[in-house]
Amino acid sequence: MLVHRLTYTSSTGKVIELDAAGAYVGTAPKLRSREWSYELSWRGAYGISRDAREATVDAHLSPEAADALREQADRDMADSSPGRLTFDGEWCQRAYLAKSDVSEVYGRRGIKTELTFLLLDGAWSREVTTGFYANEVSDGSALDFPHDYEYDYGGSGANRTITVAGLVPADCKLTIYGPATDPRVTVTQGEFSNTYSVKVAVPGGSRLVIDGSSHPKGIQLIGTYGEVEDRFADGVRGEGAGSGSYCFEPLRPGTSTVSWDGSFGFDITHYQEEGEPPWS
């Protein structure tokens, strides 16, 4: 039997478990369904896209779980700041919880209700992160940063390819670890190359985040102690997507080569997209 865990994370970061003590939504089949938008024409279809849609979920909630979910969901709706639904801690989609239609009240034990979610992205996505390493250290020793990162950045272990599964381009986020000056990263597949670059100095211990996956897109310089500086204006955009110098260019499916001057380490995080969370 398939068992899948569902959570709702509010825009403030509060996580509400929907398959845990006090909350049960079962397999949530309508959430896990998929739908394309389209218009029919004579022997064809046009305007094909994955649009935002509504989906309902039958839920059994304890009083405590119902109150916690209502407080977070109503705050998100009132602030126009979507939360995030996550299956199995992996597949995510931005969402609002717009409605709770209560059908049964079990005294002080809880309620049975139909929850209506607004699924905003039209598809589910998961993060896949690939680390690329500074190769300026010839003896293979690791670079020492003043605080911990997910990877140890060191000499000869450079990963110079990236693979995007699936059939559609993937939005991506580059995280560049300082020190670096006017960093440039080029990704090439076949005859197409794109250079991601920002005109900014990244001090040691800081990181530059070029996020083409966020809504809206953004570029931030994050200091050693977490201070954030908006550097959106410093991103090189060329003539937009497909121009070869667009700092928010999605990655193409398949395997691409990655090149840079080797003086800094960085991560590329891309977002694999599926119409519904995989069943297996």
DODOMI-356821 format. One record per atom (N, C-alpha, C, O): residue in three letters; x, y, z. Coordinates in pm, whole numbers, padded with zeros to 5 digits, always signed. Example, Ala and Ser with C-alpha at 12.3 -4.5 7.8 and 13.67 -1.06 7.14 Angstrom:
# residues 2
ALA+01319-00569+00780ALA+01230-00450+00780ALA+01320-00330+00780ALA+01424-00332+00846SER+01285-00225+00708SER+01367-00106+00714SER+01290+00003+00787SER+01341+00114+00804
This chain:
# residues 280
MET+00084-00119+00000MET+00000+00000+00000MET+00088+00125+00000MET+00187+00134+00073LEU+00050+00223-00085LEU+00125+00347-00091LEU+00095+00433+00032LEU-00021+00453+00067VAL+00198+00484+00096VAL+00182+00575+00209VAL+00259+00702+00176VAL+00380+00697+00153HIS+00191+00814+00173HIS+00255+00940+00138HIS+00225+01044+00245HIS+00114+01052+00297ARG+00326+01122+00278ARG+00316+01222+00384ARG+00298+01360+00322ARG+00371+01397+00230LEU+00201+01436+00371LEU+00170+01568+00318LEU+00186+01672+00427LEU+00141+01652+00540THR+00250+01784+00394THR+00261+01895+00488THR+00222+02025+00419THR+00233+02038+00297TYR+00177+02121+00499TYR+00155+02257+00452TYR+00250+02347+00529TYR+00247+02351+00652THR+00334+02420+00456THR+00427+02515+00517THR+00379+02656+00488THR+00366+02694+00371SER+00352+02732+00590SER+00301+02868+00570SER+00411+02960+00519SER+00528+02923+00518SER+00371+03079+00478SER+00468+03176+00427SER+00564+03222+00537SER+00670+03276+00507THR+00527+03200+00663THR+00615+03235+00775THR+00708+03122+00813THR+00793+03138+00900GLY+00693+03006+00747GLY+00780+02892+00775GLY+00724+02791+00872GLY+00790+02693+00903LYS+00603+02813+00922LYS+00539+02720+01014LYS+00492+02597+00937LYS+00421+02609+00837VAL+00533+02477+00983VAL+00498+02352+00915VAL+00380+02286+00986VAL+00384+02264+01107ILE+00276+02256+00909ILE+00159+02186+00960ILE+00156+02047+00900ILE+00142+02032+00778GLU+00169+01945+00983GLU+00163+01807+00936GLU+00017+01770+00908GLU-00070+01790+00993LEU-00010+01717+00788LEU-00144+01677+00752LEU-00161+01525+00752LEU-00269+01475+00721ASP-00057+01454+00784ASP-00063+01309+00806ASP+00017+01280+00932ASP+00129+01230+00925ALA-00041+01311+01045ALA+00029+01294+01173ALA-00077+01287+01282ALA-00197+01284+01254ALA-00033+01284+01407ALA-00127+01283+01519ALA-00217+01406+01511ALA-00169+01519+01511GLY-00348+01382+01506GLY-00443+01492+01502GLY-00483+01538+01364GLY-00570+01625+01352ALA-00423+01482+01259ALA-00457+01522+01122ALA-00440+01404+01029ALA-00343+01329+01036TYR-00539+01388+00939TYR-00532+01277+00844TYR-00602+01319+00715TYR-00720+01357+00717VAL-00530+01311+00603VAL-00589+01340+00472VAL-00581+01221+00378VAL-00625+01231+00263GLY-00527+01110+00423GLY-00523+00991+00339GLY-00435+01009+00217GLY-00330+01073+00223THR-00479+00953+00106THR-00397+00956-00016THR-00415+01085-00096THR-00339+01110-00190ALA-00515+01167-00061ALA-00539+01297-00127ALA-00536+01285-00280ALA-00455+01351-00344PRO-00623+01201-00339PRO-00612+01174-00483PRO-00631+01295-00572PRO-00566+01305-00677LYS-00718+01390-00534LYS-00739+01506-00621LYS-00618+01599-00621LYS-00591+01665-00721LEU-00546+01604-00510LEU-00420+01681-00508LEU-00318+01617-00599LEU-00239+01686-00664ARG-00318+01484-00605ARG-00218+01411-00680ARG-00253+01395-00828ARG-00175+01338-00905SER-00369+01445-00868SER-00408+01438-01008SER-00336+01548-01087SER-00277+01639-01028ARG-00343+01540-01218ARG-00280+01642-01302ARG-00377+01691-01408ARG-00471+01621-01444GLU-00352+01811-01457GLU-00444+01871-01553GLU-00372+01974-01638GLU-00300+02060-01585TRP-00390+01965-01770TRP-00341+02066-01863TRP-00458+02157-01903TRP-00571+02111-01917SER-00429+02284-01922SER-00527+02376-01978SER-00506+02382-02129SER-00393+02375-02177TYR-00615+02396-02203TYR-00603+02397-02350TYR-00733+02448-02410TYR-00836+02455-02344GLU-00726+02484-02537GLU-00842+02517-02617GLU-00843+02426-02739GLU-00739+02403-02801LEU-00961+02374-02772LEU-00973+02286-02887LEU-01000+02366-03013LEU-01073+02465-03010SER-00941+02323-03123SER-00969+02380-03253SER-01002+02265-03347SER-01009+02150-03305TRP-01023+02295-03473TRP-01054+02188-03568TRP-00933+02096-03582TRP-00829+02135-03636ARG-00948+01974-03532ARG-00844+01872-03537ARG-00714+01915-03467ARG-00605+01877-03510GLY-00727+01990-03363GLY-00607+02031-03291GLY-00640+02094-03157GLY-00755+02102-03116ALA-00536+02138-03089ALA-00549+02208-02962ALA-00444+02318-02958ALA-00338+02306-03018TYR-00474+02426-02887TYR-00380+02537-02876TYR-00390+02594-02735TYR-00476+02556-02657GLY-00300+02687-02705GLY-00298+02748-02573GLY-00271+02647-02463GLY-00324+02659-02353ILE-00189+02546-02493ILE-00164+02439-02397ILE-00069+02489-02289ILE+00039+02541-02319SER-00109+02474-02164SER-00026+02519-02053SER-00071+02448-01925SER-00179+02388-01920ARG+00013+02457-01824ARG-00025+02410-01691ARG-00057+02533-01606ARG+00033+02607-01566ASP-00184+02552-01579ASP-00228+02671-01507ASP-00260+02638-01362ASP-00271+02521-01325ALA-00275+02741-01280ALA-00321+02723-01143ALA-00459+02657-01146ALA-00538+02680-01238ARG-00487+02576-01043ARG-00616+02508-01037ARG-00656+02486-00892ARG-00574+02498-00801GLU-00782+02452-00871GLU-00833+02414-00740GLU-00827+02263-00724GLU-00840+02188-00821ALA-00805+02218-00600ALA-00811+02075-00569ALA-00862+02060-00427ALA-00824+02136-00338THR-00947+01962-00405THR-01005+01940-00274THR-00945+01818-00207THR-00900+01724-00273VAL-00945+01821-00074VAL-00891+01713+00009VAL-00988+01689+00124VAL-01027+01783+00192ASP-01027+01563+00146ASP-01105+01527+00264ASP-01010+01511+00382ASP-00911+01437+00374ALA-01040+01579+00492ALA-00949+01579+00606ALA-01025+01552+00735ALA-01138+01597+00753HIS-00960+01478+00825HIS-01006+01462+00963HIS-00905+01533+01052HIS-00786+01500+01050LEU-00951+01631+01129LEU-00860+01715+01207LEU-00904+01722+01352LEU-01023+01733+01382SER-00808+01715+01441SER-00835+01742+01582SER-00859+01891+01599SER-00823+01969+01511PRO-00919+01934+01711PRO-00937+02079+01731PRO-00806+02156+01723PRO-00802+02265+01665GLU-00699+02101+01779GLU-00569+02170+01778GLU-00514+02182+01636GLU-00465+02287+01596ALA-00525+02071+01559ALA-00474+02074+01422ALA-00557+02168+01335ALA-00503+02240+01251ALA-00690+02167+01354ALA-00777+02256+01276ALA-00746+02402+01304ALA-00743+02484+01212ASP-00724+02435+01431ASP-00693+02574+01466ASP-00559+02618+01409ASP-00548+02728+01354ALA-00458+02532+01421ALA-00325+02567+01370ALA-00328+02587+01219ALA-00267+02680+01167LEU-00398+02499+01148LEU-00406+02510+01003LEU-00482+02635+00963LEU-00440+02706+00871ARG-00594+02664+01030ARG-00673+02783+00997ARG-00592+02910+01017ARG-00594+02999+00932GLU-00522+02920+01128GLU-00446+03042+01158GLU-00341+03069+01052GLU-00326+03182+01005GLN-00267+02966+01014GLN-00161+02986+00915GLN-00218+03012+00776GLN-00171+03101+00705ALA-00320+02933+00737ALA-00376+02948+00603ALA-00444+03083+00584ALA-00430+03146+00480ASP-00518+03128+00686ASP-00586+03257+00674ASP-00487+03373+00670ASP-00508+03471+00599ARG-00377+03362+00746ARG-00274+03466+00740ARG-00215+03473+00598ARG-00196+03581+00543ASP-00187+03357+00540ASP-00130+03355+00405ASP-00225+03418+00304ASP-00182+03498+00220MET-00354+03383+00311MET-00451+03441+00219MET-00462+03591+00238MET-00461+03667+00141ALA-00472+03636+00363ALA-00488+03778+00391ALA-00367+03859+00346ALA-00382+03973+00302ASP-00248+03800+00356ASP-00125+03870+00318ASP-00089+03850+00172ASP+00011+03906+00125SER-00168+03770+00097SER-00136+03736-00042SER+00004+03676-00052SER+00079+03705-00145SER+00037+03591+00047SER+00168+03524+00052SER+00144+03374+00057SER+00110+03321+00163PRO+00160+03304-00055PRO+00125+03162-00058PRO+00214+03078+00031PRO+00331+03109+00054GLY+00156+02971+00082GLY+00233+02870+00151GLY+00284+02766+00053GLY+00291+02792-00067ARG+00318+02649+00105ARG+00375+02544+00019ARG+00326+02408+00065ARG+00337+02372+00182LEU+00271+02332-00028LEU+00236+02193-00002LEU+00354+02105-00040LEU+00418+02129-00143THR+00383+02004+00041THR+00496+01915+00015THR+00454+01771+00037THR+00403+01735+00143PHE+00476+01688-00066PHE+00457+01544-00054PHE+00590+01478-00021PHE+00690+01503-00088ASP+00590+01394+00080ASP+00705+01309+00114ASP+00833+01389+00138ASP+00943+01338+00116GLY+00820+01514+00182GLY+00937+01597+00209GLY+01016+01633+00087GLY+01131+01677+00098GLU+00958+01616-00034GLU+01038+01630-00157GLU+00967+01709-00265GLU+01023+01806-00317TRP+00844+01672-00301TRP+00774+01734-00414TRP+00685+01847-00363TRP+00598+01824-00279CYS+00707+01969-00414CYS+00646+02089-00358CYS+00567+02165-00464CYS+00589+02151-00584GLN+00474+02246-00415GLN+00402+02340-00500GLN+00350+02454-00413GLN+00300+02431-00302ARG+00361+02577-00464ARG+00303+02691-00393ARG+00151+02677-00389ARG+00089+02634-00487ALA+00091+02713-00276ALA-00052+02691-00264ALA-00113+02784-00160ALA-00045+02829-00067TYR-00241+02811-00176TYR-00324+02872-00072TYR-00426+02768-00026TYR-00470+02685-00106LEU-00463+02773+00099LEU-00578+02699+00149LEU-00693+02798+00158LEU-00699+02880+00251ALA-00784+02792+00061ALA-00885+02896+00045ALA-01016+02866+00115ALA-01095+02957+00138LYS-01041+02737+00149LYS-01174+02704+00198LYS-01169+02579+00284LYS-01093+02486+00255SER-01249+02576+00389SER-01271+02457+00470SER-01421+02439+00485SER-01488+02522+00547ASP-01475+02330+00428ASP-01618+02304+00428ASP-01645+02188+00525ASP-01632+02071+00488VAL-01683+02221+00648VAL-01700+02121+00753VAL-01829+02043+00732VAL-01935+02102+00713SER-01819+01909+00734SER-01937+01824+00715SER-01975+01745+00840SER-02090+01703+00853GLU-01880+01724+00932GLU-01907+01651+01056GLU-01831+01716+01171GLU-01717+01760+01154VAL-01895+01722+01288VAL-01829+01770+01409VAL-01841+01659+01513VAL-01951+01616+01548TYR-01727+01614+01563TYR-01724+01504+01659TYR-01703+01556+01802TYR-01609+01516+01871GLY-01790+01645+01843GLY-01777+01703+01976GLY-01642+01771+01993GLY-01600+01852+01910ARG-01573+01736+02103ARG-01441+01793+02128ARG-01329+01711+02065ARG-01211+01742+02083ARG-01368+01607+01993ARG-01265+01520+01934ARG-01213+01571+01800ARG-01101+01538+01761GLY-01291+01652+01730GLY-01242+01704+01603GLY-01352+01719+01500GLY-01471+01716+01532ILE-01309+01735+01375ILE-01402+01760+01265ILE-01363+01679+01141ILE-01249+01635+01126LYS-01460+01662+01053LYS-01436+01615+00918LYS-01467+01731+00824LYS-01573+01792+00834THR-01375+01763+00735THR-01392+01879+00649THR-01333+01854+00512THR-01244+01771+00495GLU-01383+01929+00414GLU-01325+01928+00279GLU-01244+02056+00263GLU-01298+02166+00267LEU-01113+02041+00243LEU-01024+02155+00226LEU-01008+02183+00076LEU-00988+02091-00003THR-01015+02310+00040THR-00994+02350-00099THR-00861+02425-00110THR-00845+02534-00055PHE-00767+02365-00182PHE-00637+02427-00204PHE-00633+02489-00343PHE-00689+02435-00438LEU-00566+02602-00354LEU-00536+02664-00482LEU-00392+02630-00517LEU-00299+02681-00454LEU-00373+02545-00615LEU-00239+02503-00657LEU-00190+02601-00762LEU-00244+02607-00872LEU-00088+02678-00728LEU-00052+02796-00808LEU+00045+02770-00921LEU+00049+02847-01017ASP+00125+02664-00912ASP+00232+02644-01009ASP+00192+02556-01127ASP+00263+02550-01227GLY+00079+02487-01116GLY+00037+02400-01225GLY+00112+02269-01232GLY+00079+02184-01314ALA+00214+02252-01149ALA+00295+02130-01149ALA+00367+02121-01015ALA+00374+02218-00939TRP+00420+02002-00987TRP+00499+01979-00867TRP+00646+01978-00903TRP+00683+01936-01012SER+00730+02023-00811SER+00874+02028-00840SER+00953+01983-00718SER+00905+01990-00605ARG+01074+01937-00743ARG+01165+01904-00634ARG+01303+01963-00663ARG+01342+01978-00778GLU+01374+01995-00557GLU+01508+02053-00569GLU+01611+01944-00596GLU+01610+01839-00532VAL+01700+01971-00690VAL+01817+01885-00715VAL+01939+01977-00717VAL+01948+02066-00801THR+02032+01956-00624THR+02148+02044-00611THR+02276+01972-00653THR+02302+01859-00611THR+02355+02038-00737THR+02486+01988-00780THR+02593+02086-00734THR+02582+02206-00759GLY+02696+02035-00668GLY+02804+02120-00618GLY+02922+02125-00714GLY+02962+02023-00770PHE+02976+02244-00734PHE+03095+02265-00817PHE+03201+02328-00728PHE+03171+02415-00646TYR+03324+02286-00745TYR+03428+02315-00645TYR+03535+02408-00701TYR+03575+02397-00817ALA+03580+02498-00616ALA+03694+02582-00653ALA+03816+02493-00672ALA+03845+02409-00586ASN+03890+02510-00782ASN+04006+02424-00811ASN+04138+02499-00806ASN+04237+02458-00867GLU+04138+02613-00731GLU+04263+02689-00723GLU+04362+02628-00626GLU+04478+02667-00623VAL+04316+02528-00543VAL+04406+02464-00447VAL+04460+02337-00509VAL+04384+02242-00531SER+04588+02333-00538SER+04646+02223-00614SER+04669+02099-00532SER+04681+01991-00589ASP+04677+02108-00397ASP+04707+01991-00317ASP+04582+01917-00271ASP+04591+01821-00195GLY+04465+01961-00318GLY+04342+01891-00286GLY+04287+01924-00149GLY+04185+01868-00108SER+04352+02014-00076SER+04301+02048+00057SER+04174+02132+00043SER+04156+02202-00056ALA+04089+02123+00143ALA+03959+02191+00135ALA+03973+02338+00166ALA+04059+02379+00244LEU+03887+02419+00103LEU+03882+02560+00136LEU+03808+02577+00268LEU+03707+02510+00291ASP+03856+02665+00354ASP+03800+02680+00488ASP+03718+02807+00495ASP+03772+02917+00487PHE+03584+02792+00510PHE+03497+02906+00523PHE+03469+02933+00671PHE+03480+02841+00752PRO+03434+03055+00707PRO+03412+03088+00848PRO+03287+03024+00907PRO+03270+03024+01029HIS+03197+02969+00822HIS+03085+02891+00875HIS+03055+02778+00778HIS+03103+02778+00665ASP+02976+02681+00823ASP+02958+02557+00748ASP+02862+02576+00632ASP+02761+02646+00641TYR+02899+02511+00519TYR+02809+02497+00406TYR+02779+02350+00388TYR+02837+02264+00454GLU+02685+02321+00295GLU+02644+02183+00274GLU+02756+02099+00214GLU+02759+01978+00233TYR+02849+02161+00143TYR+02958+02090+00077TYR+03092+02140+00129TYR+03103+02254+00175ASP+03194+02056+00121ASP+03331+02099+00145ASP+03391+02136+00010ASP+03400+02051-00079TYR+03432+02260-00005TYR+03485+02306-00133TYR+03636+02291-00132TYR+03705+02347-00047GLY+03685+02215-00229GLY+03827+02187-00231GLY+03880+02174-00370GLY+03813+02210-00467GLY+04002+02122-00382GLY+04081+02132-00503GLY+04036+02054-00624GLY+03970+02110-00711SER+04069+01926-00633SER+04064+01858-00761SER+03933+01788-00790SER+03921+01723-00893GLY+03833+01798-00701GLY+03711+01721-00720GLY+03604+01793-00797GLY+03486+01774-00768ALA+03639+01875-00895ALA+03541+01956-00966ALA+03446+01870-01046ALA+03487+01779-01117ASN+03318+01900-01034ASN+03214+01836-01113ASN+03179+01931-01225ASN+03134+02043-01200ARG+03197+01889-01350ARG+03185+01983-01461ARG+03069+01950-01554ARG+03067+01997-01668THR+02974+01871-01508THR+02851+01849-01584THR+02732+01859-01490THR+02746+01845-01368ILE+02617+01882-01548ILE+02492+01883-01472ILE+02386+01816-01558ILE+02381+01838-01679THR+02301+01734-01495THR+02198+01661-01568THR+02061+01698-01514THR+02037+01696-01393VAL+01971+01732-01606VAL+01834+01766-01572VAL+01745+01654-01624VAL+01734+01633-01744ALA+01680+01583-01532ALA+01587+01477-01572ALA+01457+01539-01622ALA+01429+01656-01598GLY+01379+01458-01692GLY+01251+01507-01742GLY+01261+01560-01883GLY+01365+01546-01949LEU+01152+01620-01929LEU+01141+01661-02070LEU+01130+01811-02090LEU+01129+01859-02203VAL+01122+01887-01980VAL+01100+02032-01993VAL+01214+02107-01926VAL+01277+02054-01835PRO+01242+02231-01970PRO+01345+02312-01904PRO+01314+02331-01757PRO+01198+02334-01716ALA+01419+02345-01676ALA+01405+02356-01531ALA+01455+02491-01483ALA+01567+02531-01515ASP+01373+02562-01406ASP+01420+02683-01340ASP+01536+02648-01248ASP+01544+02537-01196CYS+01626+02742-01228CYS+01744+02711-01148CYS+01784+02827-01058CYS+01742+02941-01077LYS+01866+02792-00959LYS+01921+02889-00863LYS+02069+02863-00850LYS+02110+02749-00825LEU+02151+02966-00866LEU+02295+02955-00845LEU+02331+03019-00712LEU+02287+03131-00683THR+02409+02949-00631THR+02461+03003-00507THR+02613+03004-00518THR+02676+02898-00521ILE+02671+03122-00523ILE+02815+03140-00544ILE+02879+03181-00412ILE+02835+03276-00348TYR+02982+03108-00373TYR+03047+03130-00244TYR+03173+03214-00262TYR+03260+03181-00343GLY+03182+03322-00185GLY+03295+03412-00196GLY+03421+03354-00134GLY+03415+03258-00058PRO+03539+03415-00168PRO+03547+03539-00243PRO+03536+03516-00394PRO+03585+03417-00448ALA+03471+03611-00460ALA+03458+03607-00606ALA+03428+03749-00653ALA+03357+03824-00587THR+03483+03783-00769THR+03461+03915-00828THR+03398+03901-00965THR+03453+03834-01053ASP+03283+03963-00984ASP+03207+03955-01109ASP+03199+03810-01158ASP+03243+03781-01269PRO+03144+03719-01078PRO+03146+03577-01113PRO+03066+03548-01239PRO+02962+03608-01266ARG+03119+03451-01317ARG+03056+03408-01442ARG+03058+03256-01447ARG+03160+03194-01420VAL+02944+03198-01482VAL+02932+03053-01499VAL+02864+03029-01633VAL+02759+03087-01661THR+02923+02944-01716THR+02867+02915-01849THR+02820+02771-01855THR+02894+02679-01819VAL+02698+02751-01902VAL+02639+02617-01917VAL+02613+02595-02066VAL+02549+02678-02132THR+02663+02483-02118THR+02657+02457-02261THR+02592+02322-02288THR+02626+02221-02224GLN+02500+02321-02382GLN+02443+02196-02430GLN+02426+02207-02581GLN+02351+02291-02631GLY+02497+02119-02655GLY+02493+02127-02800GLY+02547+02260-02847GLY+02657+02300-02809GLU+02471+02328-02931GLU+02516+02456-02987GLU+02475+02576-02901GLU+02511+02689-02932PHE+02402+02551-02794PHE+02356+02663-02713PHE+02437+02674-02584PHE+02456+02576-02512SER+02483+02795-02556SER+02552+02826-02431SER+02486+02947-02367SER+02441+03039-02434ASN+02482+02944-02234ASN+02434+03062-02161ASN+02531+03093-02048ASN+02577+03003-01978THR+02563+03220-02031THR+02650+03265-01923THR+02567+03337-01817THR+02496+03433-01845TYR+02578+03286-01694TYR+02515+03348-01579TYR+02618+03438-01513TYR+02721+03389-01466SER+02594+03568-01508SER+02693+03658-01450SER+02627+03774-01379SER+02517+03819-01414VAL+02697+03821-01276VAL+02651+03935-01198VAL+02771+04025-01173VAL+02879+03976-01138LYS+02754+04154-01190LYS+02860+04251-01169LYS+02864+04290-01021LYS+02807+04391-00980VAL+02931+04208-00941VAL+02933+04230-00797VAL+03055+04161-00738VAL+03099+04058-00789ALA+03108+04216-00630ALA+03216+04152-00555ALA+03153+04076-00438ALA+03076+04133-00360VAL+03188+03947-00427VAL+03136+03863-00320VAL+03249+03841-00219VAL+03344+03770-00251PRO+03242+03899-00101PRO+03351+03883-00004PRO+03361+03739+00046PRO+03265+03662+00038GLY+03478+03703+00097GLY+03495+03574+00160GLY+03396+03556+00275GLY+03374+03649+00353GLY+03337+03438+00286GLY+03238+03412+00389GLY+03098+03453+00351GLY+03003+03422+00423SER+03081+03524+00239SER+02950+03564+00190SER+02909+03474+00074SER+02990+03397+00023ARG+02784+03484+00033ARG+02738+03408-00083ARG+02642+03493-00164ARG+02570+03577-00111LEU+02644+03469-00293LEU+02557+03539-00388LEU+02454+03439-00439LEU+02491+03332-00487VAL+02326+03472-00429VAL+02219+03382-00473VAL+02149+03445-00593VAL+02090+03552-00583ILE+02156+03376-00707ILE+02090+03418-00830ILE+01973+03323-00849ILE+01992+03209-00890ASP+01853+03369-00820ASP+01738+03278-00812ASP+01639+03304-00924ASP+01561+03399-00920GLY+01643+03217-01025GLY+01548+03224-01134GLY+01422+03143-01110GLY+01334+03136-01195SER+01414+03081-00992SER+01299+02996-00960SER+01198+03066-00871SER+01084+03021-00859SER+01238+03176-00808SER+01150+03243-00712SER+01047+03330-00785SER+01059+03356-00905HIS+00948+03373-00712HIS+00842+03459-00766HIS+00833+03583-00679HIS+00775+03575-00571PRO+00888+03698-00720PRO+00960+03720-00845PRO+01105+03671-00837PRO+01154+03635-00730LYS+01172+03671-00952LYS+01313+03635-00956LYS+01394+03734-00874LYS+01352+03848-00854GLY+01512+03690-00827GLY+01588+03779-00741GLY+01736+03748-00738GLY+01778+03637-00773ILE+01814+03845-00697ILE+01958+03829-00675ILE+01990+03892-00540ILE+01960+04010-00517GLN+02049+03814-00451GLN+02079+03863-00317GLN+02223+03830-00281GLN+02274+03722-00311LEU+02288+03924-00215LEU+02419+03903-00155LEU+02398+03885-00005LEU+02348+03974+00063ILE+02435+03767+00046ILE+02410+03733+00185ILE+02543+03729+00259ILE+02633+03653+00222GLY+02555+03810+00362GLY+02681+03824+00433GLY+02707+03712+00532GLY+02625+03623+00551THR+02822+03719+00595THR+02867+03617+00689THR+02768+03597+00802THR+02751+03484+00849TYR+02704+03701+00847TYR+02613+03693+00960TYR+02466+03696+00917TYR+02377+03723+00998GLY+02441+03668+00789GLY+02305+03658+00740GLY+02244+03786+00689GLY+02128+03787+00647GLU+02319+03896+00691GLU+02265+04021+00640GLU+02243+04009+00488GLU+02324+03948+00418VAL+02133+04067+00438VAL+02091+04050+00299VAL+02094+04183+00226VAL+02042+04284+00274GLU+02156+04182+00108GLU+02162+04301+00024GLU+02105+04267-00114GLU+02149+04171-00177ASP+02008+04344-00159ASP+01946+04321-00289ASP+02040+04367-00400ASP+02077+04485-00406ARG+02079+04274-00490ARG+02166+04309-00603ARG+02100+04274-00736ARG+02169+04243-00833PHE+01968+04280-00739PHE+01895+04244-00860PHE+01941+04326-00981PHE+01952+04273-01092ALA+01967+04452-00960ALA+02004+04540-01071ALA+02139+04505-01132ALA+02168+04548-01244ASP+02221+04427-01061ASP+02356+04396-01110ASP+02362+04270-01195ASP+02468+04236-01247GLY+02250+04199-01210GLY+02248+04079-01291GLY+02253+04112-01439GLY+02186+04205-01484VAL+02331+04036-01516VAL+02342+04055-01660VAL+02229+03977-01727VAL+02216+03857-01707ARG+02147+04047-01807ARG+02028+03986-01865ARG+02032+03973-02016ARG+01943+03913-02075GLY+02136+04028-02080GLY+02143+04022-02226GLY+02015+04074-02288GLY+01967+04182-02253GLU+01961+03995-02382GLU+01833+04030-02444GLU+01722+03937-02396GLU+01623+03916-02465GLY+01741+03883-02275GLY+01638+03798-02218GLY+01664+03651-02242GLY+01771+03612-02289ALA+01565+03570-02210ALA+01577+03424-02223ALA+01617+03385-02365ALA+01561+03435-02462GLY+01713+03294-02375GLY+01759+03246-02504GLY+01867+03330-02568GLY+01916+03294-02675SER+01906+03442-02505SER+02004+03531-02565SER+02147+03483-02544SER+02238+03529-02613GLY+02168+03392-02450GLY+02302+03342-02422GLY+02372+03414-02308GLY+02483+03376-02269SER+02309+03518-02253SER+02369+03590-02140SER+02261+03637-02044SER+02262+03751-01997TYR+02167+03547-02016TYR+02054+03578-01929TYR+02075+03510-01794TYR+02082+03388-01787CYS+02085+03590-01688CYS+02124+03535-01558CYS+02017+03446-01495CYS+02044+03379-01395PHE+01895+03445-01551PHE+01789+03360-01498PHE+01749+03249-01597PHE+01639+03195-01587GLU+01836+03217-01690GLU+01804+03119-01794GLU+01772+02982-01733GLU+01851+02932-01653PRO+01658+02919-01769PRO+01633+02783-01723PRO+01733+02685-01785PRO+01787+02709-01893LEU+01757+02575-01715LEU+01844+02470-01766LEU+01765+02380-01861LEU+01649+02350-01837ARG+01831+02339-01968ARG+01766+02250-02063ARG+01774+02106-02015ARG+01870+02069-01948PRO+01673+02023-02048PRO+01679+01883-02006PRO+01795+01810-02072PRO+01837+01844-02182GLY+01846+01710-02002GLY+01962+01636-02049GLY+02087+01680-01976GLY+02080+01749-01874THR+02203+01639-02029THR+02331+01669-01965THR+02399+01787-02032THR+02411+01791-02155SER+02442+01883-01953SER+02512+02002-02002SER+02649+02009-01937SER+02671+01956-01828THR+02742+02076-02005THR+02874+02102-01947THR+02872+02238-01878THR+02802+02331-01920VAL+02951+02247-01771VAL+02957+02370-01691VAL+03102+02416-01686VAL+03191+02337-01656SER+03125+02543-01715SER+03262+02597-01712SER+03263+02730-01639SER+03167+02807-01645TRP+03375+02757-01570TRP+03399+02882-01499TRP+03548+02892-01476TRP+03622+02800-01511ASP+03595+03001-01419ASP+03739+03021-01409ASP+03804+02942-01297ASP+03926+02944-01282GLY+03723+02871-01217GLY+03777+02785-01114GLY+03818+02853-00986GLY+03869+02788-00895SER+03797+02984-00976SER+03845+03056-00857SER+03745+03056-00742SER+03777+03102-00633PHE+03626+03005-00764PHE+03524+03004-00659PHE+03441+02876-00670PHE+03437+02812-00775GLY+03377+02840-00560GLY+03285+02726-00559GLY+03142+02774-00565GLY+03112+02887-00526PHE+03054+02689-00614PHE+02914+02727-00624PHE+02826+02603-00634PHE+02874+02493-00664ASP+02698+02622-00608ASP+02596+02520-00628ASP+02502+02565-00738ASP+02474+02684-00753ILE+02453+02468-00816ILE+02340+02493-00904ILE+02225+02406-00855ILE+02236+02283-00851THR+02117+02469-00817THR+01996+02397-00777THR+01892+02415-00886THR+01853+02527-00919HIS+01846+02302-00942HIS+01739+02312-01040HIS+01616+02239-00987HIS+01623+02163-00891TYR+01505+02265-01051TYR+01376+02219-01001TYR+01311+02128-01104TYR+01254+02173-01204GLN+01322+01998-01077GLN+01261+01899-01165GLN+01110+01908-01152GLN+01057+01912-01041GLU+01040+01912-01264GLU+00896+01938-01264GLU+00819+01817-01313GLU+00857+01753-01412GLU+00710+01786-01243GLU+00620+01678-01282GLU+00475+01726-01265GLU+00446+01805-01176GLY+00387+01677-01351GLY+00247+01714-01342GLY+00181+01664-01214GLY+00087+01727-01165GLU+00229+01553-01161GLU+00180+01500-01034GLU+00298+01437-00962GLU+00392+01392-01027PRO+00297+01433-00830PRO+00407+01368-00759PRO+00420+01222-00802PRO+00318+01152-00808PRO+00539+01175-00833PRO+00555+01036-00877PRO+00498+00937-00776PRO+00501+00960-00656TRP+00445+00828-00827TRP+00383+00727-00743TRP+00482+00626-00688TRP+00458+00567-00583SER+00593+00607-00756SER+00689+00505-00713SER+00800+00567-00628SER+00890+00496-00583
